[in-house]
Structure formats: structure tokens, C-alpha cells
Amino acid sequence: MKEFYKNFDHYYDFEGELQDHLKLAKDHRADKGEIERTVNLYHPKKIAYKVSQIQQENDTVKALCLESVTGYLPPFIAGQFILVNIVNEQTKATKAVYLASSPAQRDHYEITVSANATDPVSKYLYHLKVGDPLTSSGPFGEFTYNNAYQGENLVFVGTQDNTAPIKSIVTDQLERGRDNLNIHMIVITNDEGSALYHNELKTLANTTNINLNFISPNTFTLQALQTLINVPEKYRYFLIGTNDETEAWKTEINKLEIKSNHIRVENPYVSQKDLLNA
């Protein structure tokens, strides 16, 4: 085939510039894999930890501090979780475990575990000791708050075992100096004292303008919302619980006729599938 393109004006000038560039410019072949390395830095496939500290929160709940074996933990957004993997002779399972620590705290992640949980991952975590190893992937999740477009009127609703992401989001906003937010926290529980981070949430409510209410299951109704919150239809809602629980809450919230995108739902999960190739 005739190389007709050589007849274009300035072809040889361009060819000369190209050859100079190849000689003098950076050889990007040396950057092969750089994108993957950068992604793994901020979102590694696996994170190896050791348990550095354990705090007994109450009779059945522990808070675990996880430090990276490599000395580096990827950044996260308040409200996100890690997927903890357990693979041994008895169990192959994974669970979304929410980070309770502030994103500003970069030397460890804090998680909470309950002795009353029925899933194998929680049981395994509850019996860990200081120095024990653990692995996860993540952080993941979209149960997060962005003040740029989600407003200043917020309602967080969760069961007693799912207050960690709520605590993380609220604490993060306060640390950023955003004390102008109107925040309501509603915790669904039969026993107020058994709620995760009960004391911390009470302290936040007593020292800020945050409103905190503990209510019994099946009492989250439109009437309850209108009693607890002044003009509840002006708020955005963040719900975290099982699918059945959040659907029931949404049914009551929808009676306020607020926009569907003003309700964010998170359903934590446990999977017991084979994770060896995950």
C-alpha cells in the first residue's frame, strides 16, 4: 500500500518531533501496573490486621481496635464498612462490619461486636484476643452523608446493633465543626442500655443540639415521627436495619410524602458462601 500520508504538508516535521519525543520523553512502559498499584493503595483487595486493643462496652459488647500489619490503612468515609472474612475448618463466611471510628483517625479502625449475635463471623470476632490476626476487604458502602447536597436536617434510624455507622457519621460532622446540623437519632431497641455506643450517643445528645430517642420495636409510626420531630417532612432519612425493618420504617416515612431520594437505606448482611476465591 502506497504511503500516501507522507505527501501531507509538514509530515517530515511531525515525524522528526515524534522521534525526538520518543528519545527524550518518559517511557510510560515503565508505568505498567501503576494504576493497579494506586487503586490497591486506597482500596486494597485484602487488609491484614492485628487486634491492638479490646474495650468491653457492656456485658455483651466489645469494641475492637484493628491496626494494619503493614502500618497503612486506606481512608474511608464515615458510615462505611469492611467485609471481614472468616475461613477455617468450621466456617467460610463474611460479614459487613461497620467502622465506628472517625475517618480522621488513621492509625486504626474501630469496630464493635456482640456476644448475642447469631452469625459465625460475630461469634468469631467476639472471642478474638489482643494480638490475634484478622483480614478484610474494603472499605465499602454508600450509607454516607454529604453536606453539599443532603441538607442540614437529618434523621438516623437504626436498631440497637447498628449504631456504629450512625456514631461515625455524626462524630465526623461534629469534628468538622458542622454544629449547625439538625440531627435526630432514633434507636430501635427493647433495652436502651444494650444499644451499641449507648453512653457515647447519650453524651453527644447531652453536650450538643443532637436529639436522641430510644423507642421499642413496632412503635416507629407516623404519629411517633410527628411527636419526636418538628416538621418531619423537611428531613432526610438514613435507615439501617434488616430489609423487613427498613421496609416497615419506609412505609411510615412515605406517609409524609417526601421525595424517595430523601431516604437512604442500608441492609447489613452476612454471607456464608465459599470465600476462598473472593
C-alpha positions, 0 to 999 in steps of 0.5 A: 500500500502506497504511503500516501500520508507522507505527501501531507504538508509538514509530515517530515516535521511531525515525524522528526518531533515524534522521534525526538519525543520518543528519545527524550520523553518518559517511557510510560512502559515503565508505568505498567501496573501503576494504576493497579498499584494506586487503586490497591493503595486506597482500596486494597483487595485484602487488609491484614490486621492485628487486634491492638486493643479490646474495650468491653462496652457492656456485658455483651459488647466489645469494641475492637481496635484493628491496626494494619500489619503493614502500618497503612490503612486506606481512608474511608468515609464515615458510615462505611464498612469492611467485609471481614472474612472468616475461613477455617475448618468450621466456617467460610463466611463474611460479614459487613462490619461497620467502622465506628471510628472517625475517618480522621483517625488513621492509625486504626479502625474501630469496630464493635461486636456482640456476644448475642449475635447469631452469625459465625463471623460475630461469634468469631470476632467476639472471642478474638484476643489482643494480638490475634490476626484478622483480614478484610476487604474494603472499605465499602458502602454508600450509607454516607452523608454529604453536606453539599447536597443532603441538607442540614436536617437529618434523621438516623434510624437504626436498631440497637446493633447498628449504631456504629455507622450512625456514631461515625457519621455524626462524630465526623460532622461534629469534628468538622465543626458542622454544629449547625446540623439538625440531627435526630437519632432514633434507636430501635431497641427493647433495652436502651442500655444494650444499644451499641455506643449507648453512653457515647450517643447519650453524651453527644445528645447531652453536650450538643443540639443532637436529639436522641430517642430510644423507642421499642420495636413496632412503635416507629409510626407516623404519629411517633415521627410527628411527636419526636420531630418538628416538621418531619417532612423537611428531613432526610432519612438514613435507615439501617436495619434488616430489609423487613425493618427498613421496609416497615420504617419506609412505609411510615416515612412515605406517609409524609410524602417526601421525595424517595431520594430523601431516604437512604437505606442500608441492609447489613448482611452476612454471607456464608458462601465459599470465600476462598476465591473472593 
